[in-house]
Amino acid sequence: MPVAPPAVLPAPPSFDEAAAALRAIGESHLDIVRLEIFGSVAAGEAKPGSDLGVLITFQPGHPKGGGCAFIGRLGDLTDEIQAAVGVPVDLHTRASAERCRNPLRRASVLDGARLVYGA
């Protein structure tokens, strides 16, 4: 039986391309105060098939509604970022990364994160 050729994996955006897309998204949402890129795109080591790692910080008290509203908000933002950059997105809040129980994972995300929007 013939083997299908491997699927062509999309190339991730450069750091500068991803940063520009995230700045535009940050500017269009009043509840976002900070966006950072982490992982292979931040390190300049991304390859075809790499995702885009993003840390987000919301204004205190946002998104309103807790639980399901918060999960829905992250899902909507993941979809919006993915549409803007053309690759899968790994979106986490900075607070969740800071609370990560795995010290190696926490350090790899936070130490390599590069600010692209906010202060």
LUMVEX-552305 format. One record per atom (N, C-alpha, C): residue in one letter; atom name; x, y, z negated. Coordinates in pm, whole numbers, plus 32768, in hexadecimal, padded with zeros to 4 digits. Layout:
<nodes>
+-----+------+------+------+------+
: res : atom :   px :   py :   pz :
+-----+------+------+------+------+
:   a :   CA :    X :    Y :    Z :
...
+-----+------+------+------+------+
</nodes>
This chain:
<nodes>
+-----+------+------+------+------+
: res : atom :   px :   py :   pz :
+-----+------+------+------+------+
:   m :    N : 8054 : 7F8C : 8000 :
:   m :   CA : 8000 : 8000 : 8000 :
:   m :    C : 805A : 807C : 8000 :
:   p :    N : 803E : 80DE : 8057 :
:   p :   CA : 8092 : 8156 : 805C :
:   p :    C : 8085 : 81A8 : 7FDD :
:   v :    N : 80F3 : 81E5 : 7FB8 :
:   v :   CA : 80F5 : 823C : 7F42 :
:   v :    C : 80DF : 82CB : 7F6F :
:   a :    N : 8084 : 830F : 7F29 :
:   a :   CA : 8067 : 839A : 7F4C :
:   a :    C : 80DE : 83F2 : 7F29 :
:   p :    N : 80FB : 8454 : 7F7B :
:   p :   CA : 816A : 84B0 : 7F5B :
:   p :    C : 8149 : 84FC : 7EDA :
:   p :    N : 81AF : 8521 : 7E90 :
:   p :   CA : 8195 : 856C : 7E14 :
:   p :    C : 8152 : 85F1 : 7E33 :
:   a :    N : 80FB : 8618 : 7DD8 :
:   a :   CA : 80B9 : 869A : 7DE8 :
:   a :    C : 8121 : 8709 : 7DDB :
:   v :    N : 810D : 8772 : 7E25 :
:   v :   CA : 8166 : 87E5 : 7E1B :
:   v :    C : 813E : 8835 : 7DA1 :
:   l :    N : 819B : 8844 : 7D46 :
:   l :   CA : 817E : 888E : 7CCC :
:   l :    C : 8196 : 8923 : 7CE2 :
:   p :    N : 813C : 8975 : 7CAC :
:   p :   CA : 814E : 8A05 : 7CBF :
:   p :    C : 81C7 : 8A39 : 7C73 :
:   a :    N : 820C : 8A97 : 7CB0 :
:   a :   CA : 827C : 8AD8 : 7C6B :
:   a :    C : 8242 : 8B3F : 7C0A :
:   p :    N : 8275 : 8B42 : 7B91 :
:   p :   CA : 8244 : 8BA7 : 7B33 :
:   p :    C : 8273 : 8C31 : 7B5D :
:   p :    N : 8231 : 8C98 : 7B2B :
:   p :   CA : 825E : 8D20 : 7B4A :
:   p :    C : 82E3 : 8D3C : 7B06 :
:   s :    N : 832B : 8D9D : 7B3A :
:   s :   CA : 83A3 : 8DCB : 7AF5 :
:   s :    C : 8377 : 8E0F : 7A73 :
:   f :    N : 83D7 : 8E27 : 7A1B :
:   f :   CA : 83B7 : 8E6E : 79A0 :
:   f :    C : 8378 : 8EF5 : 79BF :
:   d :    N : 83B3 : 8F40 : 7A1C :
:   d :   CA : 8380 : 8FC6 : 7A3D :
:   d :    C : 82F3 : 8FC1 : 7A76 :
:   e :    N : 82D7 : 8F5F : 7ACC :
:   e :   CA : 8250 : 8F51 : 7B05 :
:   e :    C : 81EB : 8F2F : 7A98 :
:   a :    N : 820F : 8ED1 : 7A40 :
:   a :   CA : 81B6 : 8EAB : 79D3 :
:   a :    C : 81A0 : 8F21 : 7974 :
:   a :    N : 820B : 8F6A : 7956 :
:   a :   CA : 8201 : 8FDD : 78FC :
:   a :    C : 81A2 : 9047 : 7935 :
:   a :    N : 81AC : 9061 : 79B5 :
:   a :   CA : 8154 : 90C4 : 79F4 :
:   a :    C : 80C2 : 9098 : 79EC :
:   a :    N : 80A9 : 9019 : 7A06 :
:   a :   CA : 801F : 8FE5 : 7A00 :
:   a :    C : 7FE9 : 8FEF : 7971 :
:   l :    N : 803C : 8FCB : 7910 :
:   l :   CA : 800F : 8FD0 : 7884 :
:   l :    C : 7FFA : 9060 : 7854 :
:   r :    N : 804F : 90BC : 7880 :
:   r :   CA : 803A : 9149 : 7859 :
:   r :    C : 7FB3 : 917A : 788C :
:   a :    N : 7F92 : 9158 : 7908 :
:   a :   CA : 7F11 : 9182 : 7940 :
:   a :    C : 7E9D : 9147 : 78F1 :
:   i :    N : 7EAA : 90CA : 78C9 :
:   i :   CA : 7E40 : 908A : 787A :
:   i :    C : 7E38 : 90CB : 77F0 :
:   g :    N : 7EAB : 90E1 : 77B0 :
:   g :   CA : 7EAB : 9121 : 772D :
:   g :    C : 7E6A : 91AA : 772F :
:   e :    N : 7E86 : 91F6 : 7797 :
:   e :   CA : 7E4E : 927C : 77A4 :
:   e :    C : 7DB7 : 927B : 77BC :
:   s :    N : 7D83 : 920D : 77EE :
:   s :   CA : 7CF4 : 9206 : 780D :
:   s :    C : 7C9F : 91CC : 779A :
:   h :    N : 7CDF : 91A5 : 772D :
:   h :   CA : 7C96 : 916C : 76BB :
:   h :    C : 7CBC : 91B7 : 763D :
:   l :    N : 7C5C : 91FD : 7602 :
:   l :   CA : 7C78 : 9251 : 758D :
:   l :    C : 7C9D : 9202 : 7511 :
:   d :    N : 7C77 : 9181 : 750A :
:   d :   CA : 7C95 : 9133 : 7491 :
:   d :    C : 7D1F : 90F3 : 7493 :
:   i :    N : 7D68 : 90FE : 7502 :
:   i :   CA : 7DEF : 90C6 : 750B :
:   i :    C : 7E54 : 9132 : 74E7 :
:   v :    N : 7EAA : 9115 : 7486 :
:   v :   CA : 7F10 : 9177 : 745F :
:   v :    C : 7F9D : 914D : 7487 :
:   r :    N : 7FB0 : 90CC : 74A8 :
:   r :   CA : 8037 : 909E : 74C8 :
:   r :    C : 8030 : 901F : 751C :
:   l :    N : 8087 : 9017 : 7582 :
:   l :   CA : 8096 : 8F9F : 75D4 :
:   l :    C : 812A : 8F82 : 75E3 :
:   e :    N : 814E : 8F03 : 75D4 :
:   e :   CA : 81D9 : 8ED8 : 75E1 :
:   e :    C : 81DF : 8E5C : 7639 :
:   i :    N : 824C : 8E4D : 767F :
:   i :   CA : 8264 : 8DD5 : 76D0 :
:   i :    C : 82CC : 8D81 : 7688 :
:   f :    N : 82B1 : 8CFD : 7680 :
:   f :   CA : 8312 : 8CA2 : 7645 :
:   f :    C : 8329 : 8C2C : 76A4 :
:   g :    N : 838C : 8BDE : 7686 :
:   g :   CA : 83A6 : 8B65 : 76D3 :
:   g :    C : 8400 : 8B7C : 774A :
:   s :    N : 83EF : 8B26 : 77AE :
:   s :   CA : 844D : 8B26 : 781F :
:   s :    C : 8449 : 8BA6 : 7871 :
:   v :    N : 83D5 : 8BE5 : 787F :
:   v :   CA : 83CF : 8C63 : 78CB :
:   v :    C : 841C : 8CD0 : 787F :
:   a :    N : 840B : 8CD6 : 77FC :
:   a :   CA : 8454 : 8D3A : 77AC :
:   a :    C : 84EA : 8D22 : 77B1 :
:   a :    N : 8512 : 8CA3 : 77B8 :
:   a :   CA : 85A0 : 8C81 : 77BA :
:   a :    C : 85DD : 8C86 : 7845 :
:   g :    N : 858C : 8C9C : 78AC :
:   g :   CA : 85BE : 8C9C : 7935 :
:   g :    C : 85E1 : 8C10 : 7967 :
:   e :    N : 85A0 : 8BAA : 792E :
:   e :   CA : 85BD : 8B1F : 7951 :
:   e :    C : 8545 : 8AD6 : 798C :
:   a :    N : 84DF : 8B1E : 79B5 :
:   a :   CA : 8466 : 8ADF : 79E9 :
:   a :    C : 8481 : 8A9A : 7A6E :
:   k :    N : 843B : 8A2C : 7A82 :
:   k :   CA : 8444 : 89DD : 7AFD :
:   k :    C : 83B8 : 89C7 : 7B32 :
:   p :    N : 83AA : 899D : 7BAF :
:   p :   CA : 8324 : 897C : 7BDF :
:   p :    C : 82E0 : 891B : 7B7F :
:   g :    N : 8265 : 8939 : 7B5D :
:   g :   CA : 821A : 88E8 : 7AFE :
:   g :    C : 821E : 891F : 7A70 :
:   s :    N : 8276 : 8980 : 7A56 :
:   s :   CA : 827B : 89BD : 79D0 :
:   s :    C : 81FD : 8A0E : 79B7 :
:   d :    N : 81D1 : 8A10 : 793A :
:   d :   CA : 8161 : 8A67 : 7916 :
:   d :    C : 8199 : 8AEC : 78E4 :
:   l :    N : 813F : 8B45 : 78C1 :
:   l :   CA : 8165 : 8BC7 : 7889 :
:   l :    C : 813B : 8BC8 : 77F8 :
:   g :    N : 819B : 8BD3 : 779C :
:   g :   CA : 817D : 8BDC : 770E :
:   g :    C : 8163 : 8C6C : 76E6 :
:   v :    N : 80F2 : 8C83 : 76A4 :
:   v :   CA : 80CB : 8D0A : 767C :
:   v :    C : 80A0 : 8D0B : 75EA :
:   l :    N : 80D5 : 8D6A : 759F :
:   l :   CA : 80A7 : 8D86 : 7517 :
:   l :    C : 8053 : 8E05 : 751C :
:   i :    N : 7FE3 : 8E02 : 74D5 :
:   i :   CA : 7F89 : 8E75 : 74D3 :
:   i :    C : 7F70 : 8E9F : 7443 :
:   t :    N : 7F66 : 8F21 : 742F :
:   t :   CA : 7F41 : 8F59 : 73AD :
:   t :    C : 7EC8 : 8FB3 : 73C4 :
:   f :    N : 7E5F : 8F98 : 7378 :
:   f :   CA : 7DE6 : 8FE9 : 7380 :
:   f :    C : 7DE6 : 9053 : 7312 :
:   q :    N : 7D96 : 90BA : 7326 :
:   q :   CA : 7D81 : 911C : 72BB :
:   q :    C : 7D45 : 90D3 : 7245 :
:   p :    N : 7D63 : 9100 : 71CA :
:   p :   CA : 7D27 : 90C0 : 7155 :
:   p :    C : 7C8E : 90BF : 7160 :
:   g :    N : 7C54 : 904E : 713C :
:   g :   CA : 7BC2 : 9041 : 7140 :
:   g :    C : 7B8B : 9017 : 71C7 :
:   h :    N : 7BE1 : 9000 : 7229 :
:   h :   CA : 7BB4 : 8FD7 : 72AE :
:   h :    C : 7BEE : 8F4F : 72CE :
:   p :    N : 7BB2 : 8F03 : 7325 :
:   p :   CA : 7B2B : 8F17 : 7358 :
:   p :    C : 7AC2 : 8F05 : 72EB :
:   k :    N : 7A56 : 8F4C : 72F7 :
:   k :   CA : 79E9 : 8F46 : 7297 :
:   k :    C : 79A1 : 8EBF : 72A5 :
:   g :    N : 796B : 8E90 : 7238 :
:   g :   CA : 7918 : 8E18 : 723E :
:   g :    C : 795C : 8D99 : 720C :
:   g :    N : 79E0 : 8D9C : 71FA :
:   g :   CA : 7A25 : 8D26 : 71C5 :
:   g :    C : 7A1D : 8CAC : 721E :
:   g :    N : 7A3B : 8C38 : 71E7 :
:   g :   CA : 7A3A : 8BB5 : 7224 :
:   g :    C : 7A25 : 8BAA : 72B9 :
:   c :    N : 79A9 : 8B90 : 72DF :
:   c :   CA : 7988 : 8B78 : 736C :
:   c :    C : 79A2 : 8BF3 : 73C3 :
:   a :    N : 7986 : 8C69 : 738E :
:   a :   CA : 799E : 8CE4 : 73DB :
:   a :    C : 7A33 : 8CF4 : 73F7 :
:   f :    N : 7A85 : 8CD2 : 7393 :
:   f :   CA : 7B16 : 8CDE : 73A3 :
:   f :    C : 7B48 : 8C7B : 740B :
:   i :    N : 7B1B : 8BFF : 7403 :
:   i :   CA : 7B45 : 8B99 : 7464 :
:   i :    C : 7B18 : 8BC1 : 74F0 :
:   g :    N : 7A9F : 8BF4 : 74FB :
:   g :   CA : 7A6E : 8C21 : 757D :
:   g :    C : 7ABF : 8C94 : 75B4 :
:   r :    N : 7AE6 : 8CF0 : 755D :
:   r :   CA : 7B38 : 8D64 : 7588 :
:   r :    C : 7BBF : 8D35 : 75BB :
:   l :    N : 7BFF : 8CD8 : 7573 :
:   l :   CA : 7C80 : 8CA3 : 75A2 :
:   l :    C : 7C70 : 8C5A : 7628 :
:   g :    N : 7C04 : 8C10 : 7635 :
:   g :   CA : 7BEB : 8BCA : 76B4 :
:   g :    C : 7BD9 : 8C2B : 7728 :
:   d :    N : 7B8B : 8C94 : 7711 :
:   d :   CA : 7B75 : 8CF8 : 777A :
:   d :    C : 7BF8 : 8D3D : 77A0 :
:   l :    N : 7C48 : 8D5F : 773D :
:   l :   CA : 7CC8 : 8DA2 : 775A :
:   l :    C : 7D2A : 8D43 : 77A0 :
:   t :    N : 7D29 : 8CC5 : 7779 :
:   t :   CA : 7D7D : 8C63 : 77BE :
:   t :    C : 7D58 : 8C5D : 7850 :
:   d :    N : 7CD7 : 8C56 : 786E :
:   d :   CA : 7CA9 : 8C53 : 78FA :
:   d :    C : 7CD2 : 8CD2 : 7944 :
:   e :    N : 7CC4 : 8D45 : 7904 :
:   e :   CA : 7CE6 : 8DC4 : 7944 :
:   e :    C : 7D7C : 8DCC : 7963 :
:   i :    N : 7DCE : 8DA4 : 7902 :
:   i :   CA : 7E5F : 8DA7 : 7919 :
:   i :    C : 7E86 : 8D44 : 7985 :
:   q :    N : 7E4C : 8CCC : 797F :
:   q :   CA : 7E6A : 8C66 : 79E4 :
:   q :    C : 7E49 : 8C97 : 7A70 :
:   a :    N : 7DD7 : 8CD9 : 7A7F :
:   a :   CA : 7DB1 : 8D0E : 7B02 :
:   a :    C : 7E14 : 8D78 : 7B31 :
:   a :    N : 7E4A : 8DC5 : 7AD4 :
:   a :   CA : 7EA7 : 8E31 : 7AF8 :
:   a :    C : 7F31 : 8DFE : 7B1E :
:   v :    N : 7F5D : 8D8E : 7ADF :
:   v :   CA : 7FE7 : 8D60 : 7AF6 :
:   v :    C : 7FEF : 8CE3 : 7B4C :
:   g :    N : 7F80 : 8C9B : 7B5D :
:   g :   CA : 7F7E : 8C29 : 7BB9 :
:   g :    C : 7FB8 : 8BA8 : 7B84 :
:   v :    N : 7FD1 : 8B9F : 7B02 :
:   v :   CA : 8003 : 8B22 : 7AC6 :
:   v :    C : 7FBA : 8B0C : 7A42 :
:   p :    N : 7FBE : 8A91 : 7A0E :
:   p :   CA : 7F81 : 8A78 : 798B :
:   p :    C : 7FC0 : 8AD0 : 791F :
:   v :    N : 7F6F : 8AF4 : 78BC :
:   v :   CA : 7F9A : 8B4D : 7851 :
:   v :    C : 7F8E : 8B05 : 77CB :
:   d :    N : 7FF4 : 8B13 : 777A :
:   d :   CA : 7FF7 : 8ADE : 76F2 :
:   d :    C : 7FE8 : 8B57 : 7695 :
:   l :    N : 7F6B : 8B75 : 766C :
:   l :   CA : 7F4D : 8BEF : 7620 :
:   l :    C : 7F39 : 8BCE : 758C :
:   h :    N : 7F81 : 8C16 : 7537 :
:   h :   CA : 7F76 : 8C05 : 74A6 :
:   h :    C : 7F77 : 8C8E : 7465 :
:   t :    N : 7F3A : 8C98 : 73F1 :
:   t :   CA : 7F49 : 8D14 : 73A5 :
:   t :    C : 7FD2 : 8D12 : 7363 :
:   r :    N : 800B : 8D88 : 7350 :
:   r :   CA : 808C : 8D92 : 730A :
:   r :    C : 807C : 8D5B : 727D :
:   a :    N : 800B : 8D79 : 723D :
:   a :   CA : 7FF4 : 8D49 : 71B4 :
:   a :    C : 7FF8 : 8CB1 : 71AD :
:   s :    N : 7FBE : 8C6D : 7210 :
:   s :   CA : 7FC0 : 8BDA : 720E :
:   s :    C : 804E : 8BA6 : 7223 :
:   a :    N : 809B : 8BE9 : 7276 :
:   a :   CA : 8127 : 8BBF : 728C :
:   a :    C : 8178 : 8BD3 : 720C :
:   e :    N : 815E : 8C40 : 71C4 :
:   e :   CA : 81A6 : 8C5A : 7148 :
:   e :    C : 8183 : 8BF4 : 70DB :
:   r :    N : 810B : 8BBA : 70E3 :
:   r :   CA : 80E0 : 8B57 : 7080 :
:   r :    C : 8100 : 8AC7 : 70A8 :
:   c :    N : 813A : 8AB4 : 711C :
:   c :   CA : 8158 : 8A2D : 714D :
:   c :    C : 81AB : 89E1 : 70E6 :
:   r :    N : 8181 : 8968 : 70C7 :
:   r :   CA : 81C6 : 8919 : 7060 :
:   r :    C : 8248 : 88DA : 7092 :
:   n :    N : 8257 : 88D0 : 7115 :
:   n :   CA : 82D1 : 8897 : 714D :
:   n :    C : 8337 : 8908 : 715C :
:   p :    N : 839F : 8909 : 7109 :
:   p :   CA : 83FD : 897A : 710C :
:   p :    C : 8449 : 8986 : 7190 :
:   l :    N : 8462 : 8917 : 71D4 :
:   l :   CA : 84A8 : 891F : 7255 :
:   l :    C : 844E : 895D : 72BF :
:   r :    N : 83D1 : 8933 : 72C4 :
:   r :   CA : 8372 : 896B : 7324 :
:   r :    C : 835B : 89FF : 7307 :
:   r :    N : 8347 : 8A20 : 7286 :
:   r :   CA : 8330 : 8AAC : 725F :
:   r :    C : 83A6 : 8B02 : 728B :
:   a :    N : 841F : 8AD6 : 7270 :
:   a :   CA : 8496 : 8B23 : 7296 :
:   a :    C : 84A4 : 8B2E : 732D :
:   s :    N : 8488 : 8AC2 : 7376 :
:   s :   CA : 8499 : 8AC8 : 7407 :
:   s :    C : 8438 : 8B2B : 7447 :
:   v :    N : 83C0 : 8B35 : 740F :
:   v :   CA : 835D : 8B93 : 7445 :
:   v :    C : 837E : 8C22 : 741B :
:   l :    N : 838F : 8C39 : 739A :
:   l :   CA : 839E : 8CC1 : 7367 :
:   l :    C : 8425 : 8CFF : 7389 :
:   d :    N : 8490 : 8CB1 : 7380 :
:   d :   CA : 8515 : 8CE9 : 739A :
:   d :    C : 8529 : 8D10 : 742C :
:   g :    N : 84E5 : 8CCA : 7486 :
:   g :   CA : 84F5 : 8CE7 : 7514 :
:   g :    C : 8489 : 8D40 : 754F :
:   a :    N : 8428 : 8D6A : 74FC :
:   a :   CA : 83B9 : 8DBC : 752F :
:   a :    C : 83EB : 8E46 : 7556 :
:   r :    N : 83BA : 8E75 : 75C8 :
:   r :   CA : 83E1 : 8EFA : 75FB :
:   r :    C : 8363 : 8F50 : 7608 :
:   l :    N : 8364 : 8FC1 : 75C6 :
:   l :   CA : 82F3 : 901E : 75C5 :
:   l :    C : 82E0 : 9059 : 7651 :
:   v :    N : 8262 : 905A : 7680 :
:   v :   CA : 8243 : 9098 : 7701 :
:   v :    C : 81D4 : 9100 : 76F8 :
:   y :    N : 8189 : 90FF : 7688 :
:   y :   CA : 811E : 9162 : 7676 :
:   y :    C : 810F : 917C : 75E2 :
:   g :    N : 8102 : 91FB : 75BD :
:   g :   CA : 80ED : 9222 : 7532 :
:   g :    C : 8170 : 9242 : 74ED :
:   a :    N : 8167 : 9244 : 746A :
:   a :   CA : 81DE : 9265 : 741A :
:   a :    C : 81FA : 91FB : 73B3 :
+-----+------+------+------+------+
</nodes>
